[in-house]
Amino acid sequence: MKTLLCLLACLLLLACGSETRESESDAATDQTDHQVTIQDMVVELATRNVSCGCALEEVGHCGNYIEIESQYVEIANGEELGLGKMEWCKKEGVQAESAGEIKKGKFVAATLVAK
């Protein structure tokens, strides 16, 4: 039993730390399922939760996500903002002051400052 728990813990760590990517069709399917639920809109300045997607049951793969209207949305311009590919991986309770807009189901930040 102890060996099984260790193996599961190792697999979880590898899922967040791995640089491997899903096939394009799998990734597109996952993103399409996630993006369908939120429409394009302006996002006013507020403090919001941010997370690595691997920690989110509804996402299930690494990436930078922000909670807007009780839904986690992928951050589209993280590289422009200086975010790593998995900026908040293995971190809990991170929040960011943010504003911008939702475009095509992704958050395009005008402002994003982690606290």
TALINBEL-V189202 format. One line per field, one symbol per residue. burial: 1 if it has 24 or more other C-alpha atoms within 12 Angstrom, else 0. Layout:
burial->???
This chain:
burial->0000000000000011000000000000001001100100001000011111111100111111111100111111110000001111100000011111110011111011000
